[in-house]
């Protein structure tokens, strides 16, 4: 398998260097570029087409949230993982709603960084409880449900409902008695049919359609 091509975006040179040192230990990842702000990130994404962008949130010129929004609109297939020193859920949740796949804390150990980033690359990361709680707060019981005809098959609806309950790919496979590969295939199809980017957006869709309690 070809290594995942990584673009690092952070306004601090020592932070970029530290990330590079971590990832260069592993053959799964290839660093193809670095950017100091959101504007540079957009330009390098156009030039290099990375598989994954590691995106800092607070940066000059253009912050990571605005850059994430613009990149996902222009290049929806590019995965964006936010990198941050704080797990303050507000900015992170905003980034996820804009299309980011998830986030990594900068103070994680290098092995944990590798495991988490590999899981993001393979679409194997379930939602955290904190993120799920933020989604619940957005959909109070009094809010009217918007129903529309779904393009999903019955099996895809089952997978979607389990994603919205916070289950991992492995837990979904065990619940439905199908392989993890089949779960990944269903998730890819669901995201494509609904024109969404990640599990947070899928869960929001499920609540909007009244598919979960």
C-alpha positions in Angstrom: 0.0 0.0 0.0 1.3 3.5 -0.9 2.0 5.7 2.1 -0.5 8.4 3.0 0.7 11.8 1.7 0.7 14.4 4.5 0.6 18.2 4.5 1.5 19.8 7.9 -0.1 23.2 8.6 1.1 25.1 11.7 2.4 28.6 12.3 5.1 27.4 14.7 8.2 25.9 13.0 9.1 23.8 16.1 5.6 22.2 16.0 5.9 21.3 12.4 9.4 19.9 13.0 8.1 17.8 16.0 5.2 16.4 13.9 7.6 15.6 11.0 10.0 13.7 13.4 7.1 11.6 14.7 5.7 10.6 11.3 9.0 10.0 9.6 9.5 7.0 11.9 6.7 5.2 10.1 6.5 4.0 6.5 2.7 4.6 6.4 3.1 8.4 6.0 5.0 10.6 3.7 5.4 14.3 4.5 5.0 16.2 1.2 4.8 19.8 2.4 4.5 22.3 5.2 2.4 25.5 5.5 2.4 28.3 8.1 -1.2 29.5 7.7 -4.5 28.7 6.1 -3.8 30.6 2.9 -0.6 28.6 2.3 -2.5 25.4 3.1 -5.1 26.1 0.4 -2.3 26.9 -2.1 -0.3 23.8 -1.3 -3.4 21.6 -1.4 -4.0 22.7 -4.9 -0.4 22.1 -5.9 0.3 18.8 -4.0 -3.1 17.2 -3.4 -2.3 15.5 -0.1 -4.3 12.6 1.3 -4.4 14.1 4.8 -3.9 17.6 6.1 -2.8 18.1 9.7 -4.3 21.5 10.4 -3.6 23.8 13.4 -6.6 25.9 14.5 -5.2 29.2 15.7 -3.0 30.7 13.0 -2.3 34.2 11.5 -3.6 35.4 8.1 -6.2 32.6 7.9 -7.0 30.2 10.8 -7.5 26.5 10.5 -11.3 26.6 10.7 -11.7 28.9 7.7 -9.0 26.9 5.7 -10.8 23.7 6.5 -14.1 25.0 5.2 -12.6 26.3 2.0 -10.5 23.2 1.3 -13.4 20.8 1.9 -15.6 22.8 -0.5 -12.9 22.6 -3.2 -11.3 19.2 -2.4 -13.9 17.1 -0.5 -11.8 13.9 -0.8 -8.9 15.4 1.2 -9.0 14.3 4.9 -8.3 17.1 7.4 -7.3 16.3 11.0 -7.1 19.2 13.4 -4.0 19.4 15.6 -4.4 21.3 18.9 -2.9 21.7 22.4 -6.3 21.8 23.9 -9.4 19.6 23.7 -11.7 22.6 24.0 -14.6 21.1 22.2 -16.2 24.3 20.8 -13.6 25.0 18.0 -13.1 21.3 17.4 -16.8 20.7 16.9 -17.0 23.6 14.5 -14.1 22.1 12.5 -15.9 18.7 12.4 -19.1 20.4 11.1 -17.0 22.0 8.4 -15.8 18.6 7.3 -12.7 17.7 9.3 -12.3 14.0 10.1 -11.3 14.5 13.7 -8.5 15.9 15.9 -5.2 15.0 17.5 -3.8 16.5 20.7 -0.2 17.7 20.2 0.9 16.3 23.5 0.1 12.7 22.7 3.0 10.2 22.7 4.4 9.4 19.2 3.0 5.9 19.2 -0.5 7.2 20.0 -0.1 9.8 17.3 0.7 7.1 14.8 -2.2 4.9 15.8 -4.8 7.7 15.9 -3.7 9.1 12.5 -3.6 5.7 10.9 -7.2 5.2 12.1 -8.3 8.5 10.7 -6.6 7.6 7.4 -8.6 4.3 7.3 -11.9 5.9 8.5 -11.9 3.8 11.6 -12.4 6.4 14.3 -15.7 6.5 16.2 -17.1 9.7 17.7 -16.0 10.7 21.1 -18.6 11.0 23.9 -17.9 14.8 24.0 -18.7 15.2 20.3 -21.8 13.1 20.6 -23.0 15.3 23.5 -22.5 18.4 21.4 -24.7 16.9 18.6 -27.4 16.0 21.2 -27.4 19.6 22.4 -28.0 20.8 18.8 -31.1 18.6 18.5 -33.4 19.2 21.5 -36.5 17.0 21.7 -38.7 20.0 20.9 -37.0 20.7 17.6 -39.2 19.6 14.7 -37.8 16.7 12.6 -37.1 17.3 9.0 -38.1 14.2 7.1 -37.1 13.5 3.5 -36.8 10.5 1.2 -33.5 8.9 1.9 -31.3 7.5 -0.8 -30.0 4.8 1.5 -30.7 1.1 1.5 -32.1 -0.7 4.5 -28.6 -2.0 5.4 -27.1 1.4 5.0 -29.7 2.9 7.3 -28.8 0.2 9.9 -25.1 1.2 9.6 -26.0 4.9 9.9 -28.0 4.4 13.0 -25.2 2.5 14.7 -22.7 5.2 13.7 -25.0 7.8 15.2 -25.0 5.8 18.5 -21.2 6.1 18.6 -20.2 2.6 17.6 -16.8 1.8 16.0 -16.5 -0.1 12.8 -15.6 -3.2 14.7 -18.7 -2.9 17.0 -20.9 -2.3 14.0 -19.5 -5.4 12.3 -20.2 -7.5 15.4 -23.7 -6.1 15.8 -24.7 -6.7 12.2 -22.6 -9.9 11.7 -20.7 -8.5 8.8 -17.0 -7.9 8.2 -15.3 -4.7 9.0 -14.4 -4.4 5.3 -18.1 -4.5 4.5 -18.8 -1.8 7.2 -16.2 0.4 5.6 -17.7 -0.1 2.2 -21.2 0.8 3.5 -19.8 3.9 5.2 -18.1 5.0 2.0 -21.3 4.6 0.1 -23.4 6.4 2.7 -21.0 9.4 2.8 -21.1 9.5 -1.0 -24.8 9.3 -1.3 -25.4 12.0 1.3 -22.5 14.2 0.2 -21.1 14.3 3.7 -17.6 14.1 5.1 -17.5 12.4 8.5 -19.4 10.7 11.3 -20.3 13.9 13.0 -22.2 15.1 9.9 -23.7 11.6 9.5 -25.0 11.7 13.1 -26.4 15.2 12.6 -28.2 13.9 9.5 -29.6 10.9 11.4 -31.0 13.2 14.1 -32.5 15.6 11.5 -34.3 12.7 9.9 -35.5 11.2 13.2 -33.5 8.0 12.6 -32.2 7.8 16.2 -33.7 8.6 19.5 
